[in-house]
Amino acid sequence: MSDPTLRGGWFLISAAPRDGTPVILWMAEDETPPEVPLSVGYWTLNPKAGIGYWRLFGDPPRFCSDRQIRGWKPLLRE
């Protein structure tokens, strides 16, 4: 099994939780990882279409696939 980590504590998106847990996302359009969490989202499934996707928090919410994300980190918890 290959190492799921990238630099700076980031993980490959293929290793991200797919259970609805919110995570910090490093978007593909950003060359370097964000210093502060700019994109936070969670994996969700569309039962009618039978597909999964990332739902990003915001107003309005955005949706994207794994191809649009470079990596992820867990949210900090106290």
N, C-alpha and C positions, 0 to 999 in steps of 0.2 A: 504494500500500500504506500502511495506517495505522501509526502508531507503536505498537509492542507494549509500551511501558513505562507503568507507573503511577508514582505518587510513591515517592520513597525507594529507587529501584533495583529495585522490584518489577516483574514482567512480567505481562502478561495471560496467563491460563491457556491461551488458544488458541495461545500461542507456546511452551508448555512442551515439553520433549523427550518423545517417545513411544517411546523406545528402551530403557527400563528404567533410565535414569540417575536416581539418587536426587536429589531436590530438596527445598528447604524450601517448605512450603505455608502460605499465609495463608488460613485457613478462613473461610467466609462468615459464620459466627456471630460472628466477631470484628470489631468496628467499626474498630479501628485495627490496623495491621500489628504482628506480634509483635516484641518487642525481642530475644528470643533464640529460636532454632528450637524451637518447641513441636511442630510437626507436620512430619515428614519422611516422604516416601513416593516411590513410583515407579509409572509407568504400566505396566500389564500387560494381556495379552489372555487371555480365556478361549476357547481354541480350540473347545471343544464348543458354547458358546453363540454364539461369533462376536462377542463384545462386548469392549470395553476399559474399564478402570476404574483408579482410583488405589488402591493398596494402601499404607496408612499403617503405619509401623513401630510396634510396641507389643505389649503382651501383655494381651489378645489383639489381633491385628492388626485394623485397621478398613479398610473399603472405602468409597469414595465416587466420585461423578461430578464432572465439571467444574462443575456447578451449585452444588456445595457448597464451591467454592474461589474466593476473590477474586483471588489472584495467586500467583506463585512466584518464588523466587530460587535461583540455583545454590548448592550446598554450597561452603563455602570449602575450598580445597586448598592444601597447602603446597608 
